[in-house]
Amino acid sequence: MLEQQALLLRHWSPASGPDRRRDIVDPATGQRLGFAARTLPARTWLRWFTRPVVSVHEEEDESLLLLIHPLWGWVSNWDVRDADNHRVGVCRGAVLQDRFGTVLAAVERESDGFAWTFRGPDGGELGRLALSAEGTRLIFADGLEGNPFAKMLLLAKALGVE
């Protein structure tokens, strides 16, 4: 999935219980590449105190790609971990930090309100997000080629935008 230059994150499935899914497809072909699953605790009273954990799986064998765990606080903070449960980084509001705490990118909202740009510390573009009727389109900049951990962080942030 992360080998792709662009991903289309379809809308979350309608709420029919504590778990929801979101297909991730190739925007050019519509081929399903994987999915994200959002899980809440089964006990109703715990839902008031927790936010969902999101897991991202690749299509072929539904292997785990990454996990997104909520962190405590008023701002939307997420701990992003790979399939081996090693920290990839943290999404702290509009700032993405790598596993060492170094700022990887900041998210800037475009004036139309339906698009965002990921900018590195040097101001260079690392990727773009755009909302549409189909879902959220995530486009990785060429500079991220061969950097799956940075792509994981951008994907984690994209899953939380809509």
TORVO-341720 format. One record per atom (N, C-alpha, C, O): residue number from 1; residue in three letters; x, y, z. Coordinates in steps of 0.05 Angstrom, whole numbers. Example, Ala and Ser with C-alpha at 12.3 -4.5 7.8 and 13.67 -1.06 7.14 Angstrom:
# residues 2
PATOR,1,ala,264,-114,156
PATOR,1,ala,246,-90,156
PATOR,1,ala,264,-66,156
PATOR,1,ala,285,-66,169
PATOR,2,ser,257,-45,142
PATOR,2,ser,273,-21,143
PATOR,2,ser,258,1,157
PATOR,2,ser,268,23,161
//
This chain:
# residues 162
PATOR,1,met,16,-24,0
PATOR,1,met,0,0,0
PATOR,1,met,17,25,0
PATOR,1,met,11,44,-15
PATOR,2,leu,38,25,16
PATOR,2,leu,55,49,18
PATOR,2,leu,73,53,-6
PATOR,2,leu,87,74,-8
PATOR,3,glu,73,34,-24
PATOR,3,glu,89,37,-49
PATOR,3,glu,74,56,-68
PATOR,3,glu,87,66,-87
PATOR,4,gln,49,60,-64
PATOR,4,gln,32,77,-81
PATOR,4,gln,39,106,-78
PATOR,4,gln,47,115,-56
PATOR,5,gln,36,121,-99
PATOR,5,gln,41,150,-98
PATOR,5,gln,17,165,-86
PATOR,5,gln,19,186,-75
PATOR,6,ala,-7,152,-89
PATOR,6,ala,-32,165,-79
PATOR,6,ala,-50,143,-69
PATOR,6,ala,-50,120,-78
PATOR,7,leu,-66,150,-49
PATOR,7,leu,-86,132,-37
PATOR,7,leu,-112,147,-35
PATOR,7,leu,-113,171,-31
PATOR,8,leu,-134,132,-38
PATOR,8,leu,-161,143,-34
PATOR,8,leu,-172,129,-10
PATOR,8,leu,-176,104,-10
PATOR,9,leu,-178,144,11
PATOR,9,leu,-190,133,35
PATOR,9,leu,-220,137,33
PATOR,9,leu,-230,159,37
PATOR,10,arg,-234,116,28
PATOR,10,arg,-264,118,26
PATOR,10,arg,-275,127,53
PATOR,10,arg,-261,126,73
PATOR,11,his,-300,135,53
PATOR,11,his,-313,143,78
PATOR,11,his,-316,120,97
PATOR,11,his,-317,97,89
PATOR,12,trp,-317,126,123
PATOR,12,trp,-321,106,143
PATOR,12,trp,-348,93,138
PATOR,12,trp,-367,106,130
PATOR,13,ser,-350,67,143
PATOR,13,ser,-375,52,140
PATOR,13,ser,-395,64,160
PATOR,13,ser,-387,75,181
PATOR,14,pro,-421,63,154
PATOR,14,pro,-441,74,173
PATOR,14,pro,-439,60,200
PATOR,14,pro,-433,36,202
PATOR,15,ala,-444,75,220
PATOR,15,ala,-442,65,248
PATOR,15,ala,-464,44,252
PATOR,15,ala,-488,49,249
PATOR,16,ser,-455,19,258
PATOR,16,ser,-474,-2,263
PATOR,16,ser,-465,-18,288
PATOR,16,ser,-473,-41,292
PATOR,17,gly,-449,-5,304
PATOR,17,gly,-438,-18,328
PATOR,17,gly,-413,-5,335
PATOR,17,gly,-407,17,325
PATOR,18,pro,-397,-17,352
PATOR,18,pro,-373,-4,362
PATOR,18,pro,-350,-3,341
PATOR,18,pro,-332,13,342
PATOR,19,asp,-351,-21,321
PATOR,19,asp,-330,-22,301
PATOR,19,asp,-339,-11,274
PATOR,19,asp,-362,-14,266
PATOR,20,arg,-320,3,261
PATOR,20,arg,-326,15,234
PATOR,20,arg,-301,9,217
PATOR,20,arg,-279,6,227
PATOR,21,arg,-306,8,190
PATOR,21,arg,-284,3,171
PATOR,21,arg,-284,25,150
PATOR,21,arg,-303,38,145
PATOR,22,arg,-260,27,138
PATOR,22,arg,-256,47,117
PATOR,22,arg,-237,34,96
PATOR,22,arg,-215,28,102
PATOR,23,asp,-247,30,72
PATOR,23,asp,-231,19,51
PATOR,23,asp,-210,39,41
PATOR,23,asp,-215,63,40
PATOR,24,ile,-187,29,34
PATOR,24,ile,-165,45,22
PATOR,24,ile,-160,34,-5
PATOR,24,ile,-154,10,-8
PATOR,25,val,-163,51,-26
PATOR,25,val,-161,41,-54
PATOR,25,val,-141,58,-70
PATOR,25,val,-133,80,-61
PATOR,26,asp,-133,47,-93
PATOR,26,asp,-117,62,-112
PATOR,26,asp,-136,81,-126
PATOR,26,asp,-155,72,-139
PATOR,27,pro,-131,107,-125
PATOR,27,pro,-150,126,-137
PATOR,27,pro,-151,124,-167
PATOR,27,pro,-172,132,-179
PATOR,28,ala,-131,114,-180
PATOR,28,ala,-131,112,-209
PATOR,28,ala,-147,89,-219
PATOR,28,ala,-161,91,-239
PATOR,29,thr,-146,66,-205
PATOR,29,thr,-159,42,-214
PATOR,29,thr,-183,33,-197
PATOR,29,thr,-200,18,-207
PATOR,30,gly,-185,43,-173
PATOR,30,gly,-206,34,-155
PATOR,30,gly,-200,8,-141
PATOR,30,gly,-216,-2,-126
PATOR,31,gln,-176,-4,-147
PATOR,31,gln,-169,-29,-134
PATOR,31,gln,-165,-26,-104
PATOR,31,gln,-151,-7,-95
PATOR,32,arg,-177,-44,-89
PATOR,32,arg,-175,-42,-60
PATOR,32,arg,-146,-51,-52
PATOR,32,arg,-137,-72,-59
PATOR,33,leu,-133,-33,-36
PATOR,33,leu,-106,-39,-26
PATOR,33,leu,-106,-48,3
PATOR,33,leu,-87,-61,11
PATOR,34,gly,-127,-41,17
PATOR,34,gly,-128,-48,45
PATOR,34,gly,-152,-34,58
PATOR,34,gly,-170,-25,45
PATOR,35,phe,-151,-33,85
PATOR,35,phe,-172,-20,99
PATOR,35,phe,-163,-11,127
PATOR,35,phe,-143,-21,137
PATOR,36,ala,-177,8,138
PATOR,36,ala,-173,17,165
PATOR,36,ala,-197,7,182
PATOR,36,ala,-220,8,172
PATOR,37,ala,-192,-2,206
PATOR,37,ala,-213,-10,224
PATOR,37,ala,-212,6,249
PATOR,37,ala,-190,8,261
PATOR,38,arg,-234,16,258
PATOR,38,arg,-236,32,282
PATOR,38,arg,-252,17,303
PATOR,38,arg,-274,8,298
PATOR,39,thr,-240,12,326
PATOR,39,thr,-252,-4,347
PATOR,39,thr,-255,11,373
PATOR,39,thr,-236,23,383
PATOR,40,leu,-278,9,384
PATOR,40,leu,-284,20,411
PATOR,40,leu,-287,-3,430
PATOR,40,leu,-293,-26,422
PATOR,41,pro,-284,2,456
PATOR,41,pro,-288,-20,475
PATOR,41,pro,-317,-29,474
PATOR,41,pro,-335,-14,468
PATOR,42,ala,-321,-55,480
PATOR,42,ala,-348,-67,478
PATOR,42,ala,-366,-56,500
PATOR,42,ala,-390,-54,495
PATOR,43,arg,-356,-50,523
PATOR,43,arg,-373,-40,545
PATOR,43,arg,-381,-11,540
PATOR,43,arg,-364,6,534
PATOR,44,thr,-407,-6,541
PATOR,44,thr,-418,20,535
PATOR,44,thr,-406,42,553
PATOR,44,thr,-400,63,543
PATOR,45,trp,-404,37,579
PATOR,45,trp,-395,59,596
PATOR,45,trp,-366,67,592
PATOR,45,trp,-359,90,598
PATOR,46,leu,-350,49,581
PATOR,46,leu,-322,56,575
PATOR,46,leu,-319,75,551
PATOR,46,leu,-300,90,549
PATOR,47,arg,-339,75,533
PATOR,47,arg,-337,92,509
PATOR,47,arg,-336,122,516
PATOR,47,arg,-326,138,501
PATOR,48,trp,-347,129,539
PATOR,48,trp,-347,157,547
PATOR,48,trp,-318,166,554
PATOR,48,trp,-312,190,552
PATOR,49,phe,-301,148,561
PATOR,49,phe,-274,155,570
PATOR,49,phe,-252,148,550
PATOR,49,phe,-228,155,555
PATOR,50,thr,-258,136,528
PATOR,50,thr,-238,128,509
PATOR,50,thr,-244,137,481
PATOR,50,thr,-267,142,474
PATOR,51,arg,-223,139,465
PATOR,51,arg,-226,143,437
PATOR,51,arg,-218,117,423
PATOR,51,arg,-203,101,434
PATOR,52,pro,-227,114,398
PATOR,52,pro,-221,88,385
PATOR,52,pro,-192,84,377
PATOR,52,pro,-178,103,372
PATOR,53,val,-184,59,376
PATOR,53,val,-158,51,365
PATOR,53,val,-164,45,336
PATOR,53,val,-183,32,329
PATOR,54,val,-146,54,318
PATOR,54,val,-149,50,290
PATOR,54,val,-126,31,281
PATOR,54,val,-103,37,287
PATOR,55,ser,-133,10,267
PATOR,55,ser,-113,-8,255
PATOR,55,ser,-115,-6,225
PATOR,55,ser,-137,-5,214
PATOR,56,val,-92,-7,212
PATOR,56,val,-92,-6,182
PATOR,56,val,-80,-33,173
PATOR,56,val,-59,-41,182
PATOR,57,his,-94,-45,154
PATOR,57,his,-87,-72,144
PATOR,57,his,-84,-71,114
PATOR,57,his,-98,-56,100
PATOR,58,glu,-64,-86,104
PATOR,58,glu,-61,-89,75
PATOR,58,glu,-80,-110,64
PATOR,58,glu,-88,-128,79
PATOR,59,glu,-87,-108,39
PATOR,59,glu,-108,-124,27
PATOR,59,glu,-102,-154,25
PATOR,59,glu,-119,-170,32
PATOR,60,glu,-79,-161,15
PATOR,60,glu,-74,-188,7
PATOR,60,glu,-81,-209,28
PATOR,60,glu,-96,-227,23
PATOR,61,asp,-70,-206,52
PATOR,61,asp,-76,-225,73
PATOR,61,asp,-86,-211,99
PATOR,61,asp,-86,-223,120
PATOR,62,glu,-94,-186,96
PATOR,62,glu,-103,-170,118
PATOR,62,glu,-82,-166,139
PATOR,62,glu,-88,-164,163
PATOR,63,ser,-56,-167,131
PATOR,63,ser,-35,-164,150
PATOR,63,ser,-35,-135,161
PATOR,63,ser,-42,-116,147
PATOR,64,leu,-27,-133,186
PATOR,64,leu,-27,-107,200
PATOR,64,leu,-4,-90,189
PATOR,64,leu,19,-99,187
PATOR,65,leu,-10,-65,183
PATOR,65,leu,10,-46,173
PATOR,65,leu,17,-27,196
PATOR,65,leu,41,-23,201
PATOR,66,leu,-3,-16,209
PATOR,66,leu,2,3,231
PATOR,66,leu,-21,5,250
PATOR,66,leu,-44,-3,243
PATOR,67,leu,-16,15,274
PATOR,67,leu,-36,20,294
PATOR,67,leu,-35,49,303
PATOR,67,leu,-13,61,305
PATOR,68,ile,-58,60,307
PATOR,68,ile,-60,88,316
PATOR,68,ile,-75,88,342
PATOR,68,ile,-98,83,344
PATOR,69,his,-60,95,363
PATOR,69,his,-71,96,391
PATOR,69,his,-76,124,399
PATOR,69,his,-58,141,396
PATOR,70,pro,-99,130,411
PATOR,70,pro,-104,157,421
PATOR,70,pro,-87,162,446
PATOR,70,pro,-83,145,462
PATOR,71,leu,-77,187,449
PATOR,71,leu,-64,196,473
PATOR,71,leu,-83,214,488
PATOR,71,leu,-100,227,476
PATOR,72,trp,-79,216,514
PATOR,72,trp,-96,233,530
PATOR,72,trp,-91,263,524
PATOR,72,trp,-69,271,517
PATOR,73,gly,-112,279,527
PATOR,73,gly,-110,308,523
PATOR,73,gly,-134,318,507
PATOR,73,gly,-149,303,496
PATOR,74,trp,-137,344,507
PATOR,74,trp,-159,357,493
PATOR,74,trp,-154,358,463
PATOR,74,trp,-173,357,447
PATOR,75,val,-129,361,455
PATOR,75,val,-123,362,427
PATOR,75,val,-122,333,416
PATOR,75,val,-116,314,431
PATOR,76,ser,-127,330,391
PATOR,76,ser,-127,303,379
PATOR,76,ser,-98,293,376
PATOR,76,ser,-85,300,356
PATOR,77,asn,-88,278,395
PATOR,77,asn,-61,268,395
PATOR,77,asn,-62,238,391
PATOR,77,asn,-79,224,402
PATOR,78,trp,-45,228,373
PATOR,78,trp,-44,199,366
PATOR,78,trp,-16,189,367
PATOR,78,trp,2,202,357
PATOR,79,asp,-13,165,378
PATOR,79,asp,13,151,378
PATOR,79,asp,11,131,354
PATOR,79,asp,-8,115,353
PATOR,80,val,30,132,336
PATOR,80,val,30,115,312
PATOR,80,val,51,93,315
PATOR,80,val,74,100,320
PATOR,81,arg,43,68,312
PATOR,81,arg,61,46,316
PATOR,81,arg,60,27,292
PATOR,81,arg,39,24,279
PATOR,82,asp,83,14,285
PATOR,82,asp,83,-4,262
PATOR,82,asp,72,-31,271
PATOR,82,asp,64,-35,294
PATOR,83,ala,73,-50,253
PATOR,83,ala,61,-77,258
PATOR,83,ala,75,-92,281
PATOR,83,ala,64,-109,294
PATOR,84,asp,101,-85,286
PATOR,84,asp,116,-97,308
PATOR,84,asp,113,-81,334
PATOR,84,asp,128,-87,353
PATOR,85,asn,95,-62,335
PATOR,85,asn,89,-45,358
PATOR,85,asn,113,-27,365
PATOR,85,asn,115,-18,388
PATOR,86,his,130,-20,345
PATOR,86,his,150,0,349
PATOR,86,his,139,28,342
PATOR,86,his,125,30,322
PATOR,87,arg,145,47,358
PATOR,87,arg,135,74,353
PATOR,87,arg,147,85,327
PATOR,87,arg,171,85,322
PATOR,88,val,128,95,310
PATOR,88,val,136,108,285
PATOR,88,val,137,138,290
PATOR,88,val,154,152,279
PATOR,89,gly,118,148,306
PATOR,89,gly,117,177,312
PATOR,89,gly,91,184,326
PATOR,89,gly,76,166,335
PATOR,90,val,86,210,327
PATOR,90,val,63,220,341
PATOR,90,val,51,242,325
PATOR,90,val,65,259,313
PATOR,91,cys,24,242,323
PATOR,91,cys,9,264,311
PATOR,91,cys,-1,281,334
PATOR,91,cys,-18,272,350
PATOR,92,arg,8,305,337
PATOR,92,arg,0,324,358
PATOR,92,arg,-14,347,345
PATOR,92,arg,-2,367,338
PATOR,93,gly,-40,345,343
PATOR,93,gly,-56,366,329
PATOR,93,gly,-47,368,300
PATOR,93,gly,-49,349,285
PATOR,94,ala,-36,391,293
PATOR,94,ala,-28,396,265
PATOR,94,ala,2,389,261
PATOR,94,ala,12,395,239
PATOR,95,val,15,378,281
PATOR,95,val,44,373,278
PATOR,95,val,49,343,279
PATOR,95,val,38,329,297
PATOR,96,leu,65,333,261
PATOR,96,leu,73,305,260
PATOR,96,leu,102,303,269
PATOR,96,leu,120,317,258
PATOR,97,gln,108,286,289
PATOR,97,gln,135,282,299
PATOR,97,gln,144,253,294
PATOR,97,gln,128,235,296
PATOR,98,asp,169,250,287
PATOR,98,asp,179,223,283
PATOR,98,asp,184,210,311
PATOR,98,asp,178,222,331
PATOR,99,arg,194,185,311
PATOR,99,arg,197,171,336
PATOR,99,arg,217,183,355
PATOR,99,arg,217,177,379
PATOR,100,phe,234,201,346
PATOR,100,phe,253,215,363
PATOR,100,phe,243,242,373
PATOR,100,phe,257,255,388
PATOR,101,gly,219,250,365
PATOR,101,gly,207,275,373
PATOR,101,gly,214,298,355
PATOR,101,gly,206,321,360
PATOR,102,thr,228,293,333
PATOR,102,thr,234,313,313
PATOR,102,thr,210,319,296
PATOR,102,thr,196,300,287
PATOR,103,val,205,344,291
PATOR,103,val,182,352,274
PATOR,103,val,187,342,246
PATOR,103,val,207,350,233
PATOR,104,leu,169,326,236
PATOR,104,leu,170,316,208
PATOR,104,leu,154,335,190
PATOR,104,leu,164,342,168
PATOR,105,ala,131,343,199
PATOR,105,ala,113,359,182
PATOR,105,ala,93,374,199
PATOR,105,ala,87,366,222
PATOR,106,ala,83,395,188
PATOR,106,ala,60,410,199
PATOR,106,ala,39,410,177
PATOR,106,ala,45,412,153
PATOR,107,val,14,408,186
PATOR,107,val,-9,408,167
PATOR,107,val,-20,436,165
PATOR,107,val,-27,448,184
PATOR,108,glu,-22,445,140
PATOR,108,glu,-33,472,134
PATOR,108,glu,-59,468,119
PATOR,108,glu,-60,454,99
PATOR,109,arg,-80,481,128
PATOR,109,arg,-106,479,115
PATOR,109,arg,-107,500,92
PATOR,109,arg,-100,523,96
PATOR,110,glu,-116,491,69
PATOR,110,glu,-118,509,46
PATOR,110,glu,-142,527,50
PATOR,110,glu,-160,522,66
PATOR,111,ser,-143,549,35
PATOR,111,ser,-164,569,38
PATOR,111,ser,-192,558,31
PATOR,111,ser,-212,568,41
PATOR,112,asp,-193,538,14
PATOR,112,asp,-220,527,6
PATOR,112,asp,-232,510,29
PATOR,112,asp,-256,504,28
PATOR,113,gly,-216,502,48
PATOR,113,gly,-226,487,71
PATOR,113,gly,-228,457,66
PATOR,113,gly,-235,442,84
PATOR,114,phe,-223,448,41
PATOR,114,phe,-226,420,34
PATOR,114,phe,-200,407,27
PATOR,114,phe,-199,384,17
PATOR,115,ala,-177,420,31
PATOR,115,ala,-151,409,24
PATOR,115,ala,-131,418,45
PATOR,115,ala,-133,439,58
PATOR,116,trp,-111,401,49
PATOR,116,trp,-90,406,68
PATOR,116,trp,-63,399,55
PATOR,116,trp,-62,382,37
PATOR,117,thr,-42,413,64
PATOR,117,thr,-15,407,54
PATOR,117,thr,3,400,78
PATOR,117,thr,2,414,98
PATOR,118,phe,18,379,75
PATOR,118,phe,38,372,95
PATOR,118,phe,64,386,87
PATOR,118,phe,75,381,65
PATOR,119,arg,75,402,105
PATOR,119,arg,100,417,100
PATOR,119,arg,121,408,119
PATOR,119,arg,116,407,144
PATOR,120,gly,145,403,109
PATOR,120,gly,168,396,125
PATOR,120,gly,178,420,139
PATOR,120,gly,170,442,134
PATOR,121,pro,198,417,157
PATOR,121,pro,210,439,172
PATOR,121,pro,222,460,153
PATOR,121,pro,224,484,160
PATOR,122,asp,231,451,129
PATOR,122,asp,243,470,110
PATOR,122,asp,222,484,93
PATOR,122,asp,229,500,75
PATOR,123,gly,196,478,97
PATOR,123,gly,175,489,81
PATOR,123,gly,168,473,56
PATOR,123,gly,149,480,42
PATOR,124,gly,183,452,50
PATOR,124,gly,178,436,27
PATOR,124,gly,153,419,31
PATOR,124,gly,146,411,53
PATOR,125,glu,139,413,9
PATOR,125,glu,115,397,10
PATOR,125,glu,121,367,12
PATOR,125,glu,136,357,-4
PATOR,126,leu,109,354,32
PATOR,126,leu,113,325,35
PATOR,126,leu,89,309,26
PATOR,126,leu,90,285,21
PATOR,127,gly,66,323,23
PATOR,127,gly,42,309,14
PATOR,127,gly,18,328,15
PATOR,127,gly,20,351,24
PATOR,128,arg,-4,318,4
PATOR,128,arg,-29,334,3
PATOR,128,arg,-53,316,10
PATOR,128,arg,-53,292,4
PATOR,129,leu,-73,328,22
PATOR,129,leu,-98,315,27
PATOR,129,leu,-120,332,14
PATOR,129,leu,-119,356,14
PATOR,130,ala,-140,318,3
PATOR,130,ala,-162,332,-9
PATOR,130,ala,-188,316,-4
PATOR,130,ala,-188,292,-9
PATOR,131,leu,-208,329,7
PATOR,131,leu,-234,316,11
PATOR,131,leu,-251,318,-14
PATOR,131,leu,-250,338,-28
PATOR,132,ser,-265,296,-19
PATOR,132,ser,-283,296,-42
PATOR,132,ser,-307,278,-35
PATOR,132,ser,-309,267,-13
PATOR,133,ala,-326,276,-54
PATOR,133,ala,-349,259,-49
PATOR,133,ala,-341,230,-46
PATOR,133,ala,-355,214,-33
PATOR,134,glu,-319,222,-58
PATOR,134,glu,-309,194,-57
PATOR,134,glu,-296,187,-30
PATOR,134,glu,-295,164,-22
PATOR,135,gly,-284,207,-17
PATOR,135,gly,-269,203,7
PATOR,135,gly,-247,223,9
PATOR,135,gly,-249,245,-1
PATOR,136,thr,-225,215,22
PATOR,136,thr,-201,232,25
PATOR,136,thr,-179,221,8
PATOR,136,thr,-171,198,10
PATOR,137,arg,-168,238,-10
PATOR,137,arg,-146,231,-27
PATOR,137,arg,-120,241,-14
PATOR,137,arg,-117,264,-7
PATOR,138,leu,-101,222,-10
PATOR,138,leu,-75,227,1
PATOR,138,leu,-55,223,-21
PATOR,138,leu,-53,202,-32
PATOR,139,ile,-39,244,-26
PATOR,139,ile,-18,243,-46
PATOR,139,ile,9,248,-32
PATOR,139,ile,13,268,-19
PATOR,140,phe,27,229,-36
PATOR,140,phe,54,231,-25
PATOR,140,phe,72,246,-44
PATOR,140,phe,72,241,-68
PATOR,141,ala,89,264,-34
PATOR,141,ala,109,277,-50
PATOR,141,ala,131,258,-58
PATOR,141,ala,135,238,-44
PATOR,142,asp,144,263,-80
PATOR,142,asp,166,246,-90
PATOR,142,asp,188,242,-69
PATOR,142,asp,201,222,-69
PATOR,143,gly,192,262,-53
PATOR,143,gly,213,262,-33
PATOR,143,gly,209,241,-11
PATOR,143,gly,228,234,4
PATOR,144,leu,185,229,-9
PATOR,144,leu,180,209,11
PATOR,144,leu,184,180,0
PATOR,144,leu,180,161,14
PATOR,145,glu,192,179,-25
PATOR,145,glu,197,152,-37
PATOR,145,glu,219,138,-20
PATOR,145,glu,240,150,-15
PATOR,146,gly,213,114,-12
PATOR,146,gly,232,99,4
PATOR,146,gly,232,106,34
PATOR,146,gly,249,97,49
PATOR,147,asn,212,121,43
PATOR,147,asn,209,129,71
PATOR,147,asn,182,120,82
PATOR,147,asn,164,136,85
PATOR,148,pro,178,94,87
PATOR,148,pro,152,84,95
PATOR,148,pro,142,95,121
PATOR,148,pro,118,98,126
PATOR,149,phe,161,102,139
PATOR,149,phe,152,112,166
PATOR,149,phe,140,140,163
PATOR,149,phe,120,146,177
PATOR,150,ala,151,157,146
PATOR,150,ala,139,183,142
PATOR,150,ala,112,180,129
PATOR,150,ala,93,194,135
PATOR,151,lys,110,161,110
PATOR,151,lys,84,156,97
PATOR,151,lys,63,146,117
PATOR,151,lys,40,153,115
PATOR,152,met,72,129,136
PATOR,152,met,54,119,157
PATOR,152,met,42,142,173
PATOR,152,met,19,142,179
PATOR,153,leu,59,162,180
PATOR,153,leu,50,185,195
PATOR,153,leu,30,201,180
PATOR,153,leu,10,210,191
PATOR,154,leu,35,206,154
PATOR,154,leu,16,221,138
PATOR,154,leu,-10,206,135
PATOR,154,leu,-31,218,136
PATOR,155,leu,-8,180,131
PATOR,155,leu,-33,163,129
PATOR,155,leu,-49,164,155
PATOR,155,leu,-73,167,155
PATOR,156,ala,-35,163,178
PATOR,156,ala,-48,164,204
PATOR,156,ala,-63,191,207
PATOR,156,ala,-86,192,216
PATOR,157,lys,-50,213,200
PATOR,157,lys,-63,239,201
PATOR,157,lys,-87,240,182
PATOR,157,lys,-108,251,189
PATOR,158,ala,-84,229,158
PATOR,158,ala,-106,230,138
PATOR,158,ala,-130,215,149
PATOR,158,ala,-153,223,143
PATOR,159,leu,-126,193,163
PATOR,159,leu,-148,178,174
PATOR,159,leu,-164,194,195
PATOR,159,leu,-187,188,200
PATOR,160,gly,-151,213,207
PATOR,160,gly,-165,229,228
PATOR,160,gly,-177,255,218
PATOR,160,gly,-189,269,234
PATOR,161,val,-173,262,192
PATOR,161,val,-182,288,182
PATOR,161,val,-212,289,178
PATOR,161,val,-224,309,187
PATOR,162,glu,-224,270,166
PATOR,162,glu,-252,271,158
PATOR,162,glu,-271,272,182
PATOR,162,glu,-295,273,178
//
